[in-house]
Amino acid sequence: MSQKPRLLVLFCCAGGSSKGYVDAGFEVVGVDIAKQPRYPFEFHQQDALSVEISKGWFGRVDAIHAAPPCQLHSHGTVSIDRSEYPDLIGPTREMLKVTGLPYIIENVKRAPLIDPITLCGAAFGLTSKDDEGPLVLRRHRLFESNIPLTAPECECRSYERDGYKIAGCYGGARRTRYEAEQIRHGGYVPAKPILQELMEIDWMSEWEMFQATPPIYTHHLGVQLMDLLAILAKATPKEPAV
């Protein structure tokens, strides 16, 4: 039986966040309401908000990561009717509080998270290049937690001063850099092989990458979670042998 800390990933999608936690040393199990045929770890198809941790459906759980759908708060949906998108952040937070476990909630920059940290691709050196020169990934994500978390500073502006162009990874943006930057003044999405290098993801479809979190983000968070769990394990008295 694995002695690794076990982390439950709710709304796991195709596994970007999960991969980062695995790289940090966790055993992960993912839950999502949709089938995820490319999810590379243990997976259960289920409504994430129906999960009852106390019943032990997934075995031991030491910590939880949850990424409720972001469409209600995403910049990419500002021009459409958002009324069809439910706000799942509040219900998710309340569910996680009840567990008493360390948890992290992830979402986009406009989301109403409480005292979140922000992680950015530039802070982790997520770069590539295309025919027109070097690129750096701008993919800001917020992370709320019931434990203290630290974040490296965003380095987008520094990379831009060094001649890097900003690249995104999301649906609805433009493949042509000139149109994206000069006409629409919006995001530029490079070709799939470049996206794979920018995101450090090679197992997903392009659309799945549009929804994904770069694994290096949750590797950074996972290392901090690991440290906390190690401290808690030392502080917990061991039961006497029978």
N, C-alpha and C positions, 0 to 999 in steps of 0.2 A: 504494500500500500504506500502511495506517495506521501512523503512527509513535507512536501512543499505547502506553503500557505495557499489556500483555495479561494479564488476570487470569482464572484458571480457578475457577469456583464449583462445588464438588462438593455433591451433595444440594441442588440449587438450588431445588427446589419451583417456585413461581410467580413468583419473581424479586424479592422484597422486598430482600434483601441485594444482588443484582446491580444494581438500580436505584441504590442508594446509591453503589456503586463507579463506575458510569457518570457520575453527577453529580460525582464527584471527579476524573473525567478518564480513567478506564480504558476500554479495550475489553474486554468480558467475553464468556466463553463458558460456558454452563451445562451441567451433567451431572446427570441424575437417572434413577433406575431406572423411574420412572413417566412416562407421557406428561404433558406440561405445555403444553396448547394455548394458554394465555394468557401463557406466558413471552415477554417482549417482545424478547429478544436471541437471538444464535446459541445453538442448543440441540442436544444429543446425548442420545438416550435410551440409557442404559447404566448398569450397576452401577458406582457411583462407586468402589468398592474394587477394581475390575478395571482402572482407568485406569493406564496406564504412561506417565508423562510423558516419559520418555527416548525413546520412540518417535515423539514429535512428532505424535501423532494429531490434535491440535487446533492445530497451528502453534506459533508461539513462545509460551511461557508465562513470565511474569516474576514472578508471585506466585500464591498459592492461598488461597482461602477455603473452608472445609468446615464444614458444619452437620449432623453425623450425627443421625439420628432421636432425639428426646428422650424418648420414652414411658417408657423404663426409669427415668428420673430425674425425670420431671415430677410436680409436686404433684397434677396432675389425674388421675393413675393410682394414687394411694396406696391406694384402696379396692378395687382389682381385682388379679387374679393377673398379675404382671409377668413370669412365667417365659417367656412367648412372645416377649418383646422382647429381642433380642440387644444386648450392650454393644458398640457400634461405635466408641466414642471411642478406646480403646487401639489397635485396628488402624488407624484413620484417622491417629492421631498417628505411628505407626511408618512408615506409607506416606509421609507428608509429610516426615518427617525425611530419608528416603532421597533425596528430590529435591534437597536442598540449597538450596531456594528459600525466600524469606520466606513464612510461612504464618500463617493465623489459624484457630483452631477455635472455633466458636460452639456454645453449648448453654444449658440452663436452669440455674437457681440451684443445684439439688441435684447437678448433674453433677460428676464427679471431674476437673475441669480443673486444670492446674498453674499456680499463680500468676496466675489470670485477673484482668482488670478487669471491672467491672460497669457496664453502661449502662442507663439508665432513661429512659422517655419524659418524665418531669417535668423531667429535666436539660436536655432540648432544647425545653421549652415546648410539648409536644404536648397541646393543649387543644381543647375544644369545649364545647358546652352542649346540654342538652335542656330539656324543659318544667320541670324542677325546679331548674335552675341550672347553673353551670359544672362541667365535668369535666376531669380530667387523667388521662392514660394511665399506668397502672403496668404496665410490661412489662419486668421485669428480665431481662437476658441477660448471660451470662458470655462472655468472649473470652480465649482463651489464644493466645499467639504466641511465636515464636522471635525476635521483635524487640521493643524497648521500646514500649509503648503507654500513652497517658494517657487518663484519663476524667474528665469533669466530675462534680461531686458530685451524688448523688441529691437531688432537691428535693421528693419526695413530701410529707414532713411540712410543709414550708413552704407548699405549695399547700393542704394540708388546713387549716392555721391561717388561711389567707386565704379559707376557705369553699368550696373546690373539693371535689367528691366524686371518689373514685377509681373509674375505669372500667377494665375489662379487655377483652381480646380473645382469647377461647378458648372451646372447646366445653364443654358441660356446666354452664355458669354460668346465672344466672337473668336473665330480661329485666325482671322486676319488682324495682325497687330495694328496696322495703320487704322483700320476701321474702328477697332476697339478703343484705341487711344485718342485719335484725332476727331472722330465723328461721334461715336457714342459716349466717349469719355468713361468707359467701363472696363470690365475685366477682359483680359486676354488669356485664352486657354490653349496651350500648345498641344502638339500631337501626343497620342497615347504613350509612345516610348519615353518621351520627355516627362510626361506626367508621372510615369512609373518611377523614373529616377528622382524627380522632385519629392514625391510622396514616400519613397522607399517601400513601394508596394508592387508586387509582380504577379499576384494571383487573382486580382479582381478584374471585372469588366470595367470599361470606362465609366459607365453610369454609377457603378458601385464606388469607384474612386471619388466621384463627385460628392458622395454622401459620407465619405470616410474621414477618419482622423489619422494623421500620420502616426505610425507606431512609436516614433521617437518621443512624441508628447507623453504618451502613457508610460513609456519606459522611464522618463524623468519622474513622473508621479509615482510609478510603481516602486522605484528605489526608496522614495520617502515613505511609502506605505510599509514596505519591508522593514525599514528601520523602526517604525512605530510598533509593528507587530512583534519585533524582537524584544523591544523594551517591555511591552505588555506581557510577553511570555515569561520574562525574567521576574516580573513583579507578581505573577500569579503563583500562589503557593501550590506545590505539587502534593497530590493526594498520597498519603502513606501507603506503602505496599502492604497487601494483605498476606 
